[in-house]
Amino acid sequence: MQRLKLLTFLLPICFLAACSQPSNFAEARSQSGSTKVAARTFTWNDRRAIGTIFLGNSPAYAPNNPRKWLNSKDLNLFTPAGKTEFRKRMMGLAAYSIHHLRQINAQGVIVFDVEGIEAADGAYTWVGDPRLLEERAPEMDEIADEFFQKFKDAGLRVGVTIRSQFMYPYQTPLPPRWWEKDKNIAHYWSYKTKEDAVKGISEKIAYARKRWGATLFYIDSNNDKWSDVIAKVQQQFPDSLIIPEHTNNNPDYLAFSAPLERVDAWKYDVNREHREQHPQGFKAVLIRDPKQFEQKYRISLYDYLLPKVQVGDVLMINVWYPEPYQQVVQKVYRDVYGDRCCTWNPKNRRS
C-alpha cells in the first residue's frame, strides 16, 4: 500500500453492542451573539477515536486520473482495466484502514474527499456534496457503496465531509482542467441566509445517510457566527455527530456538536465553566502534523492530548497508512479509560 502524502488536513473498537448510542435529549437555550439559539443538548457517549481518510492528493494530477486518487499517476480511469485496478486499490485501502482502525479501537471513520480532489490547491479542495458523486467522480460512484459497506461490515460508523457552502453553477460534464478555463467555477459561495444554509447542509447529509448510513459529518467552511445553523441541523439528525470546522471559541457549539480543534493550527479553548454548562459537551481533536506541533509548543503530543481525553474529548487521526502517532492515541486512551473504553460519564470528568 502506497502511503499518501497529502497537503490538506487531516482510528479505534470497543464492542459496538456495549457502546452507548446518542440519545436522551434535553432542552437547552443559549445566546450566540445577537441571535438566540433554541437547541437540544445532544448526548454522544461513545468517546472512542475517529479515523480520517484522504483518498486524493493535490500534486498528483494526471489526465487519466483527474481526481488525483491514491497519489497514483499510473491509473487510467478511462479504460475498463484501469477501473478494475482502481476498485482493487480502493478496496485494499479500505481493508488496510480497517486494520488500523481496530488497532486504535475506533468508533468509525470519516472520508474527507469521497468526490476526489480535482482542481488546483487553494482553488477547489473538498467538494463536500455527495449528491454530486455520480457527476463529479463517476469512477468512485460505481464503487462507493461497496467501499463504505466494508467499514460497516467491520462494525464501524462511516461519515463524509459536508461543505457549508454551495458551488457556482457549472457545465456538465466538466472539461479537463476546467478550473483553469473559468475561475468562477473553481470557487464556492456562502449561503445568503441561515435558512438556505440549514437546507443546503441538511440535504447533503440526508443523501449520505440514506445511501451509506453515514452518521459522522465534518462540516467544512461553516460560518462560525451562525451557531444556530449547526444547532438546527443537529435537531434534524439527532443520531449523527456533527463536527463543525469553525466555531471562534463559542461555547454554544458544545451543546449540539463536537467543535473541531486542530493540533497544528488552532485551538478551541474550553474552560471549566463551559464544561459545567455543557457536561455532555466535547471537542473533536484532529491530529495533524504532530511533529511540527511538538516543536512549536515544546510539549509532547501525549502530554497535550491526555487532559483532553480525560475530560471526554474525541481524537481524530489518519488511518489509511501506519501513522506513527497511532501508538500515542492508543496509550492515551488506555491510560484514561483502561480496559473499559470508552463510554463517557460526565461524573468521571477530570478537570
C-alpha positions in Angstrom: 0.0 0.0 0.0 1.5 3.3 -1.1 1.4 5.9 1.6 -0.3 9.1 0.5 1.4 12.4 1.4 -1.4 14.9 1.5 -1.0 18.6 1.7 -4.5 19.1 3.1 -5.6 18.3 6.6 -6.4 15.6 8.2 -8.7 5.4 14.4 -10.2 2.7 17.4 -13.4 -0.5 18.6 -14.9 -1.1 21.9 -17.5 -3.7 21.1 -20.4 -1.8 19.5 -23.0 -3.7 21.4 -21.6 -2.2 24.6 -21.3 1.4 23.3 -23.9 3.9 24.1 -25.7 5.5 21.2 -26.6 9.2 21.0 -29.9 9.7 22.8 -31.6 11.4 25.7 -32.2 15.0 24.6 -32.9 17.8 27.0 -33.9 21.3 26.1 -31.2 24.0 26.3 -31.1 27.6 25.4 -28.0 29.7 24.7 -27.0 33.1 23.4 -25.0 33.4 20.2 -24.1 37.0 19.6 -27.4 38.7 18.9 -29.1 35.5 17.7 -30.9 33.4 20.2 -30.4 29.7 19.7 -33.1 27.2 20.6 -31.2 23.9 20.5 -31.2 20.5 22.1 -28.3 19.3 24.1 -27.3 16.0 22.4 -25.7 13.0 24.1 -22.9 11.1 22.4 -21.5 8.7 24.9 -19.1 6.9 22.6 -15.8 8.8 23.0 -13.5 6.4 21.1 -11.3 7.9 18.4 -12.5 8.6 14.8 -10.3 7.7 11.8 -9.8 10.1 8.9 -9.1 9.1 5.3 -8.0 11.2 2.4 -8.3 9.5 -1.0 -6.8 12.2 -3.2 -3.5 14.1 -3.3 -3.4 17.6 -4.8 0.0 17.4 -6.6 -0.8 14.1 -8.2 -2.9 15.4 -11.1 -2.7 13.3 -14.3 -5.0 13.5 -17.3 -6.1 9.9 -16.8 -6.6 10.3 -13.1 -8.1 13.8 -12.8 -9.5 13.3 -9.3 -5.9 12.5 -8.1 -6.9 9.3 -6.4 -4.4 7.5 -4.2 -1.4 9.6 -5.3 -1.3 7.4 -8.5 -0.3 8.9 -11.8 -0.4 5.4 -13.4 -4.1 4.9 -13.0 -6.2 5.3 -16.2 -9.8 5.7 -15.2 -11.0 5.8 -18.8 -10.4 2.1 -19.6 -12.1 -1.0 -18.2 -8.7 -2.3 -17.0 -8.0 0.9 -15.2 -11.3 1.0 -13.5 -10.8 -2.6 -12.3 -7.4 -1.6 -10.9 -8.9 1.4 -9.2 -11.5 -0.7 -7.5 -8.8 -3.2 -6.4 -6.7 -0.4 -4.9 -9.7 1.3 -3.1 -10.9 -2.0 -1.5 -7.3 -2.7 -0.5 -7.1 0.7 1.1 -10.4 0.1 3.0 -9.1 -3.2 4.4 -5.8 -1.6 5.4 -7.7 1.3 7.1 -9.9 -1.1 9.0 -6.8 -2.8 10.3 -5.6 0.5 11.8 -9.0 1.5 13.0 -9.1 -1.7 15.0 -5.7 -1.1 16.4 -6.8 2.2 17.9 -10.3 0.9 18.8 -12.1 3.5 16.7 -15.8 4.1 16.6 -15.8 5.0 12.9 -14.2 6.8 10.0 -14.7 10.0 8.0 -13.7 10.1 4.3 -12.9 13.7 3.6 -12.8 13.6 -0.2 -15.2 10.9 -1.4 -15.7 13.1 -4.6 -11.9 13.3 -5.1 -9.7 16.4 -5.4 -9.7 17.8 -8.9 -8.8 21.4 -9.0 -5.5 23.1 -8.1 -4.6 23.7 -4.4 -6.5 26.6 -2.8 -9.0 26.9 -5.6 -11.2 23.9 -5.0 -10.4 21.4 -2.4 -13.3 19.5 -0.7 -16.4 19.1 -2.8 -18.4 18.2 0.3 -21.5 17.3 -1.6 -22.1 13.5 -2.0 -25.1 14.2 -4.2 -22.6 15.2 -6.9 -20.6 12.0 -6.8 -22.0 10.4 -10.0 -21.5 13.6 -11.9 -18.1 14.6 -10.5 -16.5 11.3 -9.9 -18.3 8.5 -11.8 -15.5 6.0 -11.2 -15.9 6.4 -7.4 -19.7 6.5 -7.7 -19.5 2.9 -9.1 -17.7 1.5 -6.1 -18.6 3.9 -3.2 -21.4 1.7 -1.8 -19.1 -1.3 -1.7 -16.3 0.8 -0.2 -18.4 2.1 2.7 -20.0 -1.2 3.3 -16.6 -2.7 4.1 -16.3 -0.4 7.1 -19.9 -1.0 8.2 -19.4 -4.8 8.0 -16.5 -4.3 10.4 -18.8 -2.7 12.9 -17.7 0.9 12.2 -19.6 4.1 11.7 -19.0 5.9 8.5 -19.1 9.6 7.5 -18.1 12.2 5.0 -17.2 15.9 4.6 -20.2 18.2 4.1 -19.4 21.6 2.8 -21.3 24.5 4.3 -21.3 26.4 1.0 -22.6 25.9 -2.5 -20.7 25.6 -5.7 -21.0 28.1 -8.5 -23.1 26.7 -11.4 -21.0 24.9 -14.0 -21.4 23.0 -17.2 -21.8 19.2 -17.3 -19.6 17.3 -17.9 -16.7 19.5 -16.8 -13.9 19.7 -19.4 -10.3 18.7 -18.4 -8.5 21.2 -16.2 -11.8 23.2 -16.1 -10.6 25.4 -13.2 -8.0 27.0 -15.5 -10.7 28.0 -18.0 -13.2 29.6 -15.7 -12.1 30.8 -12.3 -15.7 31.3 -11.2 -16.2 27.6 -11.4 -13.4 26.9 -9.0 -14.9 28.7 -6.1 -17.6 28.2 -3.5 -20.1 30.8 -2.4 -21.5 31.2 1.1 -25.2 30.7 1.7 -27.0 34.1 1.8 -29.4 33.2 4.7 -29.3 30.9 7.6 -32.4 29.1 6.2 -30.5 28.4 3.0 -27.6 27.1 5.0 -29.7 24.7 7.0 -31.5 23.5 3.9 -28.3 23.0 1.9 -26.3 21.2 4.6 -29.3 19.1 5.6 -29.9 17.9 2.1 -26.3 16.8 1.7 -26.3 15.0 5.0 -29.7 13.3 4.2 -28.2 11.9 1.0 -25.2 10.4 2.7 -27.3 8.9 5.5 -29.8 7.3 3.0 -27.2 5.9 0.7 -24.4 4.8 3.1 -26.0 5.0 6.6 -23.5 7.8 7.4 -23.7 9.3 10.9 -20.3 11.2 11.2 -20.1 14.5 9.4 -17.3 17.0 9.3 -18.8 20.4 8.3 -16.3 22.3 6.2 -16.1 26.1 5.9 -19.1 26.9 8.1 -19.9 30.4 9.2 -18.8 30.4 12.8 -21.3 33.2 13.7 -24.2 31.1 12.7 -24.1 28.6 15.5 -27.9 28.2 15.3 -27.4 26.7 11.8 -25.5 23.8 13.2 -28.0 23.5 16.1 -30.9 23.2 13.7 -29.0 20.6 11.6 -28.3 18.6 14.7 -32.0 18.7 15.6 -32.8 17.1 12.2 -30.3 14.3 12.7 -30.1 13.6 16.4 -28.4 10.2 15.9 -25.5 11.8 13.9 -22.3 13.5 15.1 -21.7 17.0 13.6 -18.1 18.3 13.7 -18.1 22.0 12.6 -14.7 23.3 11.4 -15.2 26.9 12.6 -16.5 28.0 16.0 -14.5 31.0 17.1 -14.3 29.6 20.6 -18.1 30.0 21.0 -19.1 27.6 23.8 -22.6 27.3 22.5 -21.4 24.7 19.9 -20.7 22.3 22.8 -24.5 21.9 23.2 -25.2 20.4 19.8 -21.9 19.4 18.1 -18.3 18.4 18.6 -16.3 21.6 17.7 -13.1 20.9 15.8 -9.7 21.6 17.3 -6.6 21.0 15.1 -3.4 20.5 17.0 -1.3 22.1 14.3 -3.4 25.1 13.6 -6.0 26.4 16.0 -7.3 25.6 19.4 -10.8 25.5 20.7 -10.4 26.7 24.3 -13.0 25.4 26.7 -12.7 26.4 30.4 -14.2 24.7 33.4 -17.3 27.0 33.3 -18.1 25.9 29.8 -17.6 22.3 30.7 -20.0 22.7 33.6 -22.6 24.4 31.4 -22.4 21.6 28.9 -21.5 18.4 30.9 -22.0 16.2 27.9 -20.1 18.6 25.6 -16.8 17.6 23.9 -14.4 18.5 21.2 -13.1 16.6 18.2 -9.3 17.0 18.3 -7.8 16.5 14.8 -4.2 15.2 14.9 -2.3 16.8 12.0 1.5 17.4 11.7 2.1 16.5 15.4 5.9 16.7 14.9 5.5 20.4 13.9 3.2 20.9 16.8 5.7 19.4 19.3 8.4 21.7 18.0 6.2 24.8 18.1 4.7 24.3 21.5 7.5 22.3 23.2 5.2 19.7 24.6 4.8 16.1 23.7 1.7 15.1 21.8 0.9 12.6 24.6 1.0 15.3 27.3 -1.2 17.6 25.2 -3.8 15.0 24.4 -4.1 13.3 27.8 -6.0 16.0 29.6 -8.3 16.4 26.6 -9.3 12.7 26.6 -9.6 12.9 30.4 -12.4 15.5 30.0 -14.2 13.5 27.3 -12.8 14.9 24.0 -12.6 12.6 21.0 -9.3 12.2 19.0 -9.2 12.0 15.2 -6.2 10.6 13.3 -5.3 9.3 9.8 -5.7 5.5 9.4 -5.0 4.6 5.7 -1.3 4.2 6.5 0.6 3.3 9.7 0.6 6.8 11.2 3.4 6.6 13.9 1.3 8.7 16.3 -1.4 5.9 16.4 0.6 4.5 19.3 0.2 7.8 21.2 -3.5 7.6 20.6 -3.6 4.0 21.9 -1.6 4.9 25.0 -3.7 8.0 25.8 -7.0 6.1 25.6 -5.6 3.1 27.6 -4.3 5.4 30.3 -7.6 7.3 30.6 -10.1 4.5 30.2 -8.2 1.3 30.9 -9.9 -1.8 29.5 -13.3 -0.2 29.6 -13.1 2.0 26.6 -14.8 4.4 26.0 -18.3 5.1 27.2 -18.5 8.6 28.6 -19.9 9.5 32.0 -19.6 13.2 32.9 -19.4 12.3 36.6 -16.0 10.9 35.8 -14.8 14.1 34.0 -11.4 15.3 35.2 -10.8 19.0 35.4 
